[in-house]
Amino acid sequence: MNDETPTFFPSVYNVSLDENVPRDYVVVRLNCTDNDAGLNAELSFFITGQSAEGHRSKGA
């Protein structure tokens, strides 16, 4: 059962980058943990959207 909420360190990440960065460029490394075990302890992150101001949000 995946009943633990991930915790990010720090809790907020602010990232800026030029529009011409190379493909597969590492934008940010996240530091995140939770108290689940086994497969439920594996975390995946992806970009989920972009605001009108150009800000993107992450999914966990």
Distance bins in CASP14 RR format, pairs under 12 A and 6 or more apart:
PFRMAT RR
TARGET T0000
AUTHOR 0000-0000-0000
RMODE 2
METHOD distances of the structure
MODEL  1
1 35 0 0 0 0 0 1 0 0 0 0 0
1 36 0 0 0 0 1 0 0 0 0 0 0
1 37 0 0 0 0 0 1 0 0 0 0 0
1 38 0 0 0 0 0 1 0 0 0 0 0
1 39 0 0 0 0 0 1 0 0 0 0 0
1 40 1 0 0 1 0 0 0 0 0 0 0
1 41 0 0 0 0 0 1 0 0 0 0 0
2 34 0 0 0 0 1 0 0 0 0 0 0
2 35 0 0 0 0 0 1 0 0 0 0 0
2 36 1 0 1 0 0 0 0 0 0 0 0
2 37 0 0 0 0 0 1 0 0 0 0 0
2 38 0 0 0 0 1 0 0 0 0 0 0
2 39 0 0 0 0 1 0 0 0 0 0 0
2 40 1 0 1 0 0 0 0 0 0 0 0
2 41 0 0 0 0 1 0 0 0 0 0 0
2 42 0 0 0 0 1 0 0 0 0 0 0
2 43 0 0 0 0 0 1 0 0 0 0 0
2 60 0 0 0 0 0 1 0 0 0 0 0
3 34 0 0 0 0 1 0 0 0 0 0 0
3 35 0 0 0 0 1 0 0 0 0 0 0
3 36 1 0 0 1 0 0 0 0 0 0 0
3 37 0 0 0 0 0 1 0 0 0 0 0
3 40 0 0 0 0 1 0 0 0 0 0 0
3 41 0 0 0 0 0 1 0 0 0 0 0
4 32 0 0 0 0 0 1 0 0 0 0 0
4 33 0 0 0 0 1 0 0 0 0 0 0
4 34 1 0 1 0 0 0 0 0 0 0 0
4 35 1 0 1 0 0 0 0 0 0 0 0
4 36 1 0 1 0 0 0 0 0 0 0 0
4 37 0 0 0 0 1 0 0 0 0 0 0
4 38 0 0 0 0 0 1 0 0 0 0 0
4 40 1 0 0 1 0 0 0 0 0 0 0
4 41 0 0 0 0 1 0 0 0 0 0 0
4 43 0 0 0 0 0 1 0 0 0 0 0
4 60 0 0 0 0 0 1 0 0 0 0 0
5 11 0 0 0 0 0 1 0 0 0 0 0
5 32 0 0 0 0 0 1 0 0 0 0 0
5 33 0 0 0 0 0 1 0 0 0 0 0
5 34 1 0 0 1 0 0 0 0 0 0 0
5 35 0 0 0 0 1 0 0 0 0 0 0
5 36 0 0 0 0 1 0 0 0 0 0 0
5 40 0 0 0 0 0 1 0 0 0 0 0
5 43 0 0 0 0 0 1 0 0 0 0 0
5 60 0 0 0 0 1 0 0 0 0 0 0
6 30 0 0 0 0 1 0 0 0 0 0 0
6 31 0 0 0 0 0 1 0 0 0 0 0
6 32 1 0 1 0 0 0 0 0 0 0 0
6 33 1 0 0 1 0 0 0 0 0 0 0
6 34 1 0 1 0 0 0 0 0 0 0 0
6 35 0 0 0 0 1 0 0 0 0 0 0
6 36 0 0 0 0 1 0 0 0 0 0 0
6 40 0 0 0 0 0 1 0 0 0 0 0
6 41 0 0 0 0 1 0 0 0 0 0 0
6 42 0 0 0 0 0 1 0 0 0 0 0
6 43 1 0 1 0 0 0 0 0 0 0 0
6 44 0 0 0 0 0 1 0 0 0 0 0
6 45 0 0 0 0 1 0 0 0 0 0 0
6 58 0 0 0 0 0 1 0 0 0 0 0
6 59 0 0 0 0 1 0 0 0 0 0 0
6 60 1 0 1 0 0 0 0 0 0 0 0
7 30 0 0 0 0 0 1 0 0 0 0 0
7 31 0 0 0 0 1 0 0 0 0 0 0
7 32 1 0 0 1 0 0 0 0 0 0 0
7 33 1 0 1 0 0 0 0 0 0 0 0
7 34 1 0 0 1 0 0 0 0 0 0 0
7 35 0 0 0 0 1 0 0 0 0 0 0
7 36 0 0 0 0 0 1 0 0 0 0 0
7 43 0 0 0 0 0 1 0 0 0 0 0
7 60 0 0 0 0 0 1 0 0 0 0 0
8 28 0 0 0 0 0 1 0 0 0 0 0
8 29 0 0 0 0 0 1 0 0 0 0 0
8 30 1 0 0 1 0 0 0 0 0 0 0
8 31 1 0 0 1 0 0 0 0 0 0 0
8 32 1 0 1 0 0 0 0 0 0 0 0
8 33 0 0 0 0 1 0 0 0 0 0 0
8 34 0 0 0 0 0 1 0 0 0 0 0
8 43 0 0 0 0 0 1 0 0 0 0 0
8 45 0 0 0 0 1 0 0 0 0 0 0
8 58 0 0 0 0 1 0 0 0 0 0 0
8 59 0 0 0 0 0 1 0 0 0 0 0
8 60 0 0 0 0 1 0 0 0 0 0 0
9 29 0 0 0 0 0 1 0 0 0 0 0
9 30 0 0 0 0 1 0 0 0 0 0 0
9 31 1 0 1 0 0 0 0 0 0 0 0
9 32 1 0 0 1 0 0 0 0 0 0 0
9 33 1 0 0 1 0 0 0 0 0 0 0
9 34 0 0 0 0 0 1 0 0 0 0 0
10 28 0 0 0 0 0 1 0 0 0 0 0
10 30 0 0 0 0 1 0 0 0 0 0 0
10 31 1 0 0 1 0 0 0 0 0 0 0
10 32 0 0 0 0 0 1 0 0 0 0 0
11 30 0 0 0 0 0 1 0 0 0 0 0
11 31 0 0 0 0 0 1 0 0 0 0 0
11 32 0 0 0 0 0 1 0 0 0 0 0
12 28 0 0 0 0 0 1 0 0 0 0 0
12 30 0 0 0 0 0 1 0 0 0 0 0
12 57 0 0 0 0 0 1 0 0 0 0 0
12 58 0 0 0 0 0 1 0 0 0 0 0
13 27 0 0 0 0 1 0 0 0 0 0 0
13 28 1 0 1 0 0 0 0 0 0 0 0
13 29 0 0 0 0 1 0 0 0 0 0 0
13 30 1 0 0 1 0 0 0 0 0 0 0
13 31 0 0 0 0 1 0 0 0 0 0 0
13 32 0 0 0 0 0 1 0 0 0 0 0
13 45 0 0 0 0 0 1 0 0 0 0 0
13 55 0 0 0 0 0 1 0 0 0 0 0
13 56 0 0 0 0 0 1 0 0 0 0 0
13 57 0 0 0 0 0 1 0 0 0 0 0
13 58 0 0 0 0 1 0 0 0 0 0 0
14 27 0 0 0 0 0 1 0 0 0 0 0
14 28 0 0 0 0 1 0 0 0 0 0 0
14 55 0 0 0 0 1 0 0 0 0 0 0
14 56 0 0 0 0 0 1 0 0 0 0 0
15 21 0 0 0 0 0 1 0 0 0 0 0
15 25 0 0 0 0 0 1 0 0 0 0 0
15 26 0 0 0 0 0 1 0 0 0 0 0
15 27 1 0 1 0 0 0 0 0 0 0 0
15 28 1 0 1 0 0 0 0 0 0 0 0
15 29 0 0 0 0 0 1 0 0 0 0 0
15 30 0 0 0 0 0 1 0 0 0 0 0
15 47 0 0 0 0 0 1 0 0 0 0 0
15 55 0 0 0 0 0 1 0 0 0 0 0
15 56 0 0 0 0 1 0 0 0 0 0 0
15 57 0 0 0 0 0 1 0 0 0 0 0
15 58 0 0 0 0 0 1 0 0 0 0 0
16 27 0 0 0 0 1 0 0 0 0 0 0
16 28 0 0 0 0 0 1 0 0 0 0 0
16 54 0 0 0 0 0 1 0 0 0 0 0
16 55 0 0 0 0 0 1 0 0 0 0 0
16 56 0 0 0 0 0 1 0 0 0 0 0
17 25 1 0 0 1 0 0 0 0 0 0 0
17 26 0 0 0 0 0 1 0 0 0 0 0
17 27 1 0 1 0 0 0 0 0 0 0 0
17 28 0 0 0 0 1 0 0 0 0 0 0
17 56 0 0 0 0 0 1 0 0 0 0 0
18 25 0 0 0 0 1 0 0 0 0 0 0
18 27 0 0 0 0 0 1 0 0 0 0 0
19 25 0 0 0 0 0 1 0 0 0 0 0
19 54 0 0 0 0 0 1 0 0 0 0 0
21 27 1 0 0 1 0 0 0 0 0 0 0
21 28 0 0 0 0 0 1 0 0 0 0 0
27 45 0 0 0 0 0 1 0 0 0 0 0
27 47 0 0 0 0 1 0 0 0 0 0 0
27 56 0 0 0 0 1 0 0 0 0 0 0
27 58 0 0 0 0 0 1 0 0 0 0 0
28 45 0 0 0 0 1 0 0 0 0 0 0
28 47 0 0 0 0 0 1 0 0 0 0 0
28 56 0 0 0 0 0 1 0 0 0 0 0
28 58 0 0 0 0 1 0 0 0 0 0 0
29 45 0 0 0 0 0 1 0 0 0 0 0
30 43 0 0 0 0 1 0 0 0 0 0 0
30 44 0 0 0 0 0 1 0 0 0 0 0
30 45 1 0 0 1 0 0 0 0 0 0 0
30 46 0 0 0 0 0 1 0 0 0 0 0
30 58 0 0 0 0 1 0 0 0 0 0 0
30 59 0 0 0 0 0 1 0 0 0 0 0
30 60 0 0 0 0 1 0 0 0 0 0 0
31 43 0 0 0 0 0 1 0 0 0 0 0
31 45 0 0 0 0 0 1 0 0 0 0 0
32 41 0 0 0 0 0 1 0 0 0 0 0
32 42 0 0 0 0 0 1 0 0 0 0 0
32 43 1 0 1 0 0 0 0 0 0 0 0
32 44 0 0 0 0 0 1 0 0 0 0 0
32 45 1 0 0 1 0 0 0 0 0 0 0
32 58 0 0 0 0 0 1 0 0 0 0 0
32 59 0 0 0 0 0 1 0 0 0 0 0
32 60 1 0 0 1 0 0 0 0 0 0 0
33 41 0 0 0 0 1 0 0 0 0 0 0
33 42 0 0 0 0 0 1 0 0 0 0 0
33 43 0 0 0 0 1 0 0 0 0 0 0
33 60 0 0 0 0 0 1 0 0 0 0 0
34 40 0 0 0 0 1 0 0 0 0 0 0
34 41 1 0 0 1 0 0 0 0 0 0 0
34 42 0 0 0 0 1 0 0 0 0 0 0
34 43 1 0 0 1 0 0 0 0 0 0 0
34 60 0 0 0 0 1 0 0 0 0 0 0
35 41 0 0 0 0 1 0 0 0 0 0 0
36 42 0 0 0 0 1 0 0 0 0 0 0
36 43 0 0 0 0 1 0 0 0 0 0 0
42 60 0 0 0 0 0 1 0 0 0 0 0
43 58 0 0 0 0 0 1 0 0 0 0 0
43 59 0 0 0 0 0 1 0 0 0 0 0
43 60 1 0 0 1 0 0 0 0 0 0 0
44 58 0 0 0 0 0 1 0 0 0 0 0
44 59 0 0 0 0 1 0 0 0 0 0 0
44 60 1 0 0 1 0 0 0 0 0 0 0
45 56 0 0 0 0 0 1 0 0 0 0 0
45 57 0 0 0 0 0 1 0 0 0 0 0
45 58 1 0 1 0 0 0 0 0 0 0 0
45 59 1 0 0 1 0 0 0 0 0 0 0
45 60 1 0 1 0 0 0 0 0 0 0 0
46 56 0 0 0 0 0 1 0 0 0 0 0
46 57 0 0 0 0 0 1 0 0 0 0 0
46 58 1 0 0 1 0 0 0 0 0 0 0
46 59 1 0 1 0 0 0 0 0 0 0 0
46 60 0 0 0 0 1 0 0 0 0 0 0
47 54 0 0 0 0 0 1 0 0 0 0 0
47 55 0 0 0 0 0 1 0 0 0 0 0
47 56 1 0 1 0 0 0 0 0 0 0 0
47 57 1 0 0 1 0 0 0 0 0 0 0
47 58 1 0 0 1 0 0 0 0 0 0 0
47 59 1 0 0 1 0 0 0 0 0 0 0
47 60 0 0 0 0 0 1 0 0 0 0 0
48 55 0 0 0 0 0 1 0 0 0 0 0
48 56 1 0 0 1 0 0 0 0 0 0 0
48 57 1 0 1 0 0 0 0 0 0 0 0
48 58 1 0 0 1 0 0 0 0 0 0 0
48 59 1 0 1 0 0 0 0 0 0 0 0
48 60 0 0 0 0 1 0 0 0 0 0 0
49 55 0 0 0 0 1 0 0 0 0 0 0
49 56 1 0 1 0 0 0 0 0 0 0 0
49 57 1 0 1 0 0 0 0 0 0 0 0
49 58 0 0 0 0 1 0 0 0 0 0 0
49 59 0 0 0 0 1 0 0 0 0 0 0
50 56 1 0 1 0 0 0 0 0 0 0 0
50 57 1 0 0 1 0 0 0 0 0 0 0
50 58 0 0 0 0 0 1 0 0 0 0 0
51 57 1 0 0 1 0 0 0 0 0 0 0
END
